[in-house]
Amino acid sequence: MVLLGSTGSIGVNALIVAKKFGIEVEVLVCGNNIQLLNEQIQEHNPKVVVVGNQDAVKDVRHSNVLWGEDAILEVIEASKSELVVNALVGFLGLRPTLKALECGKKVALANKESLVAGGAFIDTAKIQPIDSEHFGLWYLLQDRAVEKMTITASGGAFRDWVIEDIHNATLEDTQRHPNWSMGQKITIDSATMVNKMFELLEARWLFGEGQYDAIIETKSLIHALIDYKDGSTTAHFANASMQLPIAYALNKNCNEKILDHVNLLEVGSLEFRKITPERYPVWEIKEDLLKNPEYGVVVNAANEASIERFIAKEIGFTDISKNIIKAYNHFKVKPKSIEDVFALDKEVRAFIHANC
């Protein structure tokens, strides 16, 4: 397989599963965590390695090291692997997804932004989602009439904060996730609830038009629910580990134990909460966005640009959501081609830096 984003949490778990199933790792792609990359090289012996920038090449213990975005596309095209695991973070992951599909490869997709920004121009037939929520929906789907699909959210770092205090939240505050440790951006996205809106958009592209919603489940043990038209509801329970969806993406006929079962007696009780715009302001555009999923590129670009400004301490935490809504109301344009997606992405980013 080709693994994009090998040193992130998805990548690390993908390598554990690949070793379990005896899957050869042909290519490793990572950003800046060269120490972990070198450990992965020693264990998995890839043929090619790609890093984020040229300065890092000298520190990589491998004889065939490339660098930069263009190199990622080149190694995908040159690889013999039929599977590309895309665990890159951000808009950077879109071109590799397109390249992999263009080359006829299957994509195990953890890069949310590929479908959020470019879903209208991506054939999902060769995509296997490896987000827990989409895996849960896929796992539950049967040959029955569906009324509604629901995914769950943890609620992020500020789910228990007094709403008035969130305005003063710092970058460090956003990283104190109540359930687990993730990368910086995704943890910020969890705090704003942007990540869940993105997952709803992904579900829309993956499973087609329909009713989609999200709720908070504070223990992160239920990942998805489906309401059938007959009045019944099914839920997907699993301990929080990306290894389960990754296992099915790498081996669709997975018949061995990947995780320990959830022990409901030990869990004792579950708590569910409604996602409200008062605590998560970006939620006010959710319904309109699901009706107009092509606008996803606007939301993603505004989000990424605003997070950059938040990290640079140019804006406050709550300004991230304000900027997204401002851009969403300003750019009412539906891209007509993938080239339009990339052009609109640049335009929205410039708008955020100049006007927000």
C-alpha positions as CSV (number, residue, x, y, z in Angstrom):
1,M,0.0,0.0,0.0
2,V,0.9,3.7,-0.3
3,L,0.4,5.4,3.1
4,L,0.0,9.2,3.0
5,G,0.4,10.7,6.5
6,S,2.3,7.8,8.1
7,T,3.2,9.6,11.4
8,G,-0.3,10.8,12.4
9,S,-2.6,8.7,14.5
10,I,-4.4,7.2,11.4
11,G,-1.1,6.4,9.8
12,V,0.4,4.8,12.9
13,N,-2.7,2.6,13.3
14,A,-2.7,1.8,9.6
15,L,0.8,0.4,9.9
16,I,-0.2,-1.7,12.9
17,V,-3.1,-3.2,10.9
18,A,-1.0,-3.6,7.7
19,K,1.5,-5.7,9.7
20,K,-1.3,-7.8,11.2
21,F,-2.6,-8.6,7.7
22,G,0.8,-9.0,6.1
23,I,0.3,-6.0,3.7
24,E,3.5,-4.7,2.1
25,V,4.1,-1.0,2.6
26,E,5.5,0.4,-0.7
27,V,5.5,4.1,0.1
28,L,5.5,6.2,3.3
29,V,4.7,9.9,3.2
30,C,5.0,12.2,6.2
31,G,5.3,15.8,7.2
32,N,7.8,16.7,9.9
33,N,8.0,13.9,12.4
34,I,11.3,12.5,11.0
35,Q,12.2,10.6,14.2
36,L,9.0,8.5,14.0
37,L,9.3,8.2,10.2
38,N,12.8,6.6,10.6
39,E,11.4,4.1,13.1
40,Q,8.7,3.2,10.5
41,I,11.2,2.9,7.7
42,Q,13.3,0.4,9.8
43,E,10.2,-1.7,10.6
44,H,8.4,-1.6,7.3
45,N,11.1,-1.2,4.7
46,P,9.3,0.9,2.1
47,K,10.7,1.4,-1.4
48,V,10.1,5.1,-1.4
49,V,9.7,7.9,1.2
50,V,8.3,11.4,0.8
51,V,8.7,14.2,3.3
52,G,7.2,17.7,3.5
53,N,10.2,19.8,2.8
54,Q,13.7,19.6,1.3
55,D,15.5,20.4,4.5
56,A,14.3,17.2,6.1
57,V,15.6,14.9,3.4
58,K,19.1,14.7,4.9
59,D,17.7,13.4,8.2
60,V,15.7,10.5,6.7
61,R,17.5,7.1,6.9
62,H,16.5,5.8,3.5
63,S,18.2,5.7,0.1
64,N,15.2,6.9,-1.9
65,V,13.7,10.1,-0.4
66,L,11.6,12.7,-2.3
67,W,10.0,15.8,-0.9
68,G,7.1,18.2,-1.6
69,E,3.5,18.0,-2.9
70,D,4.5,17.1,-6.5
71,A,6.5,14.2,-5.2
72,I,3.4,12.7,-3.5
73,L,1.5,12.7,-6.8
74,E,4.5,11.2,-8.6
75,V,4.9,8.3,-6.2
76,I,1.2,7.5,-6.4
77,E,1.4,7.3,-10.1
78,A,4.6,5.3,-10.2
79,S,3.5,2.9,-7.4
80,K,2.5,-0.7,-8.0
81,S,0.1,-0.7,-5.0
82,E,-3.6,-0.9,-5.7
83,L,-4.4,0.8,-2.4
84,V,-3.7,4.3,-1.2
85,V,-4.4,5.2,2.4
86,N,-4.9,9.0,2.5
87,A,-4.5,10.2,6.1
88,L,-3.1,13.6,5.2
89,V,-4.6,16.6,7.0
90,G,-6.2,19.5,5.2
91,F,-6.8,20.6,1.6
92,L,-3.4,19.2,0.8
93,G,-5.0,15.8,0.6
94,L,-7.4,16.5,-2.3
95,R,-4.9,16.2,-5.2
96,P,-3.5,12.9,-4.0
97,T,-7.1,11.5,-3.8
98,L,-7.8,12.6,-7.3
99,K,-4.5,11.2,-8.6
100,A,-5.0,7.8,-6.9
101,L,-8.5,7.6,-8.4
102,E,-7.2,8.7,-11.8
103,C,-4.7,5.8,-11.6
104,G,-7.4,3.3,-10.9
105,K,-6.4,2.7,-7.3
106,K,-8.7,2.1,-4.3
107,V,-8.6,4.9,-1.7
108,A,-8.9,4.3,2.0
109,L,-9.9,7.8,2.9
110,A,-9.3,9.6,6.2
111,N,-8.7,13.0,4.6
112,K,-12.0,14.8,5.2
113,E,-11.2,17.7,3.0
114,S,-11.1,15.6,-0.2
115,L,-14.9,15.0,-0.1
116,V,-15.7,18.2,1.7
117,A,-14.1,20.4,-1.0
118,G,-14.2,18.2,-4.1
119,G,-17.0,15.7,-3.4
120,A,-18.9,16.8,-6.6
121,F,-16.0,15.7,-8.7
122,I,-15.0,12.5,-7.0
123,D,-16.2,9.0,-7.8
124,T,-16.9,7.4,-4.4
125,A,-17.2,3.9,-5.8
126,K,-13.5,3.3,-5.2
127,I,-13.4,5.0,-1.8
128,Q,-13.6,3.2,1.5
129,P,-14.0,5.7,4.4
130,I,-11.9,5.1,7.5
131,D,-13.5,7.6,9.8
132,S,-15.3,5.8,12.6
133,E,-18.6,7.5,11.9
134,H,-18.7,6.7,8.2
135,F,-17.5,3.2,8.8
136,G,-20.3,2.8,11.4
137,L,-22.9,3.9,8.9
138,W,-21.4,1.6,6.2
139,Y,-21.4,-1.2,8.7
140,L,-25.1,-0.7,9.7
141,L,-26.5,-0.2,6.2
142,Q,-28.8,-3.1,5.2
143,D,-31.2,-3.7,2.4
144,R,-33.9,-1.7,4.3
145,A,-35.5,1.7,3.6
146,V,-33.6,4.3,5.5
147,E,-35.2,7.4,7.0
148,K,-32.2,9.1,8.7
149,M,-28.5,8.6,9.3
150,T,-26.9,10.1,12.5
151,I,-23.3,10.3,13.5
152,T,-22.0,11.2,16.9
153,A,-19.6,13.8,18.3
154,S,-17.5,14.0,21.4
155,G,-18.4,17.6,21.9
156,G,-14.8,18.8,21.9
157,A,-12.7,20.7,24.5
158,F,-15.5,23.2,25.4
159,R,-18.5,20.9,25.7
160,D,-18.7,21.5,29.5
161,W,-17.5,25.1,29.5
162,V,-19.8,28.0,30.4
163,I,-20.6,29.4,27.0
164,E,-19.6,33.0,27.9
165,D,-16.1,31.8,28.7
166,I,-15.4,30.2,25.3
167,H,-14.8,33.6,23.8
168,N,-11.5,33.7,25.8
169,A,-10.3,30.2,24.9
170,T,-6.6,29.9,24.0
171,L,-4.9,27.5,21.6
172,E,-3.8,25.4,24.6
173,D,-7.4,25.2,25.8
174,T,-8.6,23.8,22.4
175,Q,-6.1,20.9,22.7
176,R,-7.5,19.6,26.0
177,H,-9.9,17.1,24.4
178,P,-12.0,15.2,26.9
179,N,-11.7,11.8,25.3
180,W,-8.4,11.4,23.4
181,S,-5.3,13.0,22.0
182,M,-5.3,14.0,18.3
183,G,-3.5,16.4,16.0
184,Q,-3.7,20.1,16.5
185,K,-6.0,21.0,13.7
186,I,-8.5,18.2,14.1
187,T,-8.7,19.0,17.9
188,I,-9.5,22.6,17.0
189,D,-12.1,21.4,14.5
190,S,-13.6,19.2,17.2
191,A,-13.9,22.2,19.5
192,T,-15.7,24.3,16.9
193,M,-17.8,21.3,15.6
194,V,-16.5,21.9,12.1
195,N,-15.1,18.4,12.0
196,K,-18.6,17.0,12.5
197,M,-20.1,19.2,9.9
198,F,-17.4,18.0,7.5
199,E,-18.3,14.4,8.4
200,L,-22.0,15.1,7.6
201,L,-20.9,16.4,4.2
202,E,-18.7,13.4,3.6
203,A,-21.7,11.1,4.5
204,R,-23.8,13.0,2.0
205,W,-21.3,12.4,-0.8
206,L,-20.7,8.8,0.2
207,F,-24.2,7.6,0.8
208,G,-26.3,10.0,-1.4
209,E,-29.1,12.5,-0.7
210,G,-31.0,12.0,2.5
211,Q,-31.5,13.1,6.1
212,Y,-28.3,13.5,8.1
213,D,-27.7,14.8,11.6
214,A,-25.2,14.6,14.5
215,I,-25.6,14.4,18.2
216,I,-23.1,14.4,21.1
217,E,-22.4,11.1,22.8
218,T,-19.9,12.0,25.6
219,K,-18.1,8.6,25.9
220,S,-17.5,8.1,22.2
221,L,-18.7,4.5,22.2
222,I,-21.5,4.9,19.7
223,H,-20.3,6.2,16.4
224,A,-23.3,6.0,14.1
225,L,-27.1,5.3,14.2
226,I,-29.6,4.6,11.4
227,D,-33.3,5.2,11.7
228,Y,-35.2,2.9,9.3
229,K,-38.6,3.8,7.9
230,D,-40.2,0.9,9.9
231,G,-39.5,2.8,13.1
232,S,-36.5,0.8,14.3
233,T,-33.0,2.2,15.0
234,T,-29.7,0.5,15.0
235,A,-26.5,1.8,16.6
236,H,-22.8,0.9,16.0
237,F,-21.0,0.4,19.3
238,A,-17.2,0.0,19.4
239,N,-14.4,1.1,21.6
240,A,-12.7,4.2,20.2
241,S,-9.9,2.9,17.9
242,M,-9.3,3.7,14.3
243,Q,-7.9,0.2,13.8
244,L,-11.4,-1.3,13.2
245,P,-12.4,0.9,10.2
246,I,-8.8,0.7,8.9
247,A,-8.9,-3.1,9.1
248,Y,-12.0,-3.2,6.9
249,A,-10.5,-0.7,4.5
250,L,-7.4,-2.9,4.1
251,N,-9.2,-6.2,4.2
252,K,-12.9,-6.0,3.5
253,N,-13.4,-9.6,4.5
254,C,-12.1,-9.0,8.0
255,N,-13.2,-11.9,10.1
256,E,-10.8,-11.7,13.1
257,K,-11.0,-9.8,16.3
258,I,-9.6,-6.3,16.1
259,L,-10.9,-4.7,19.3
260,D,-12.3,-5.9,22.6
261,H,-16.1,-5.6,22.8
262,V,-17.7,-2.7,24.6
263,N,-18.8,-4.0,28.0
264,L,-22.1,-2.3,28.7
265,L,-22.1,-3.3,32.3
266,E,-18.8,-1.5,32.8
267,V,-20.1,1.5,30.8
268,G,-23.1,1.7,33.0
269,S,-24.8,4.7,31.3
270,L,-24.5,6.9,28.2
271,E,-25.2,10.6,27.9
272,F,-26.5,12.3,24.8
273,R,-26.6,16.0,24.1
274,K,-28.0,18.2,21.3
275,I,-25.5,20.2,19.2
276,T,-26.6,23.8,19.4
277,P,-25.5,27.0,17.6
278,E,-25.2,28.8,21.0
279,R,-22.2,26.6,21.9
280,Y,-21.1,25.8,18.3
281,P,-22.0,28.8,16.1
282,V,-21.0,27.2,12.9
283,W,-23.9,24.7,13.3
284,E,-26.3,27.5,12.1
285,I,-25.2,26.8,8.4
286,K,-25.4,23.0,8.7
287,E,-28.8,22.5,7.1
288,D,-28.1,24.9,4.2
289,L,-24.7,23.3,3.6
290,L,-26.2,19.8,3.4
291,K,-28.7,21.1,0.8
292,N,-25.8,22.8,-1.1
293,P,-22.8,20.5,-0.5
294,E,-20.8,22.1,-3.3
295,Y,-20.2,25.0,-0.9
296,G,-18.0,22.7,1.2
297,V,-14.9,24.2,-0.5
298,V,-15.8,27.6,0.9
299,V,-16.2,26.3,4.5
300,N,-13.0,24.3,4.3
301,A,-10.9,27.2,3.0
302,A,-12.3,29.6,5.5
303,N,-11.8,27.2,8.3
304,E,-8.1,26.4,7.4
305,A,-7.3,30.1,6.9
306,S,-9.0,31.1,10.1
307,I,-7.2,28.4,12.1
308,E,-3.9,29.7,10.7
309,R,-4.8,33.2,12.0
310,F,-5.9,31.8,15.4
311,I,-2.7,29.9,15.8
312,A,-0.8,33.1,15.0
313,K,-2.9,34.9,17.7
314,E,-4.3,37.3,15.1
315,I,-7.9,36.3,16.0
316,G,-9.8,34.7,18.8
317,F,-11.2,31.2,19.0
318,T,-14.8,32.2,18.4
319,D,-13.7,34.3,15.3
320,I,-13.0,31.0,13.5
321,S,-16.7,30.2,13.3
322,K,-17.6,33.9,12.6
323,N,-15.2,33.9,9.7
324,I,-16.6,30.7,8.3
325,I,-20.1,32.0,8.4
326,K,-19.0,35.3,6.9
327,A,-17.3,33.6,4.0
328,Y,-20.2,31.2,3.5
329,N,-22.6,34.0,3.1
330,H,-20.2,35.9,0.8
331,F,-19.3,33.2,-1.6
332,K,-22.5,31.7,-3.1
333,V,-20.7,30.0,-6.0
334,K,-20.9,26.3,-6.9
335,P,-17.8,25.1,-8.7
336,K,-18.4,23.7,-12.1
337,S,-15.1,21.8,-12.3
338,I,-12.3,20.6,-10.1
339,E,-10.2,23.6,-11.4
340,D,-12.9,25.8,-10.0
341,V,-12.5,24.2,-6.6
342,F,-8.8,25.0,-6.4
343,A,-9.4,28.6,-7.7
344,L,-12.3,29.2,-5.2
345,D,-10.1,27.8,-2.4
346,K,-7.5,30.4,-3.1
347,E,-10.1,33.2,-3.3
348,V,-11.7,32.3,0.0
349,R,-8.3,32.1,1.8
350,A,-7.4,35.6,0.5
351,F,-10.8,36.9,1.7
352,I,-10.2,35.6,5.2
353,H,-6.8,37.1,5.5
354,A,-7.9,40.5,4.0
355,N,-11.3,40.9,5.5
356,C,-11.5,38.9,8.7
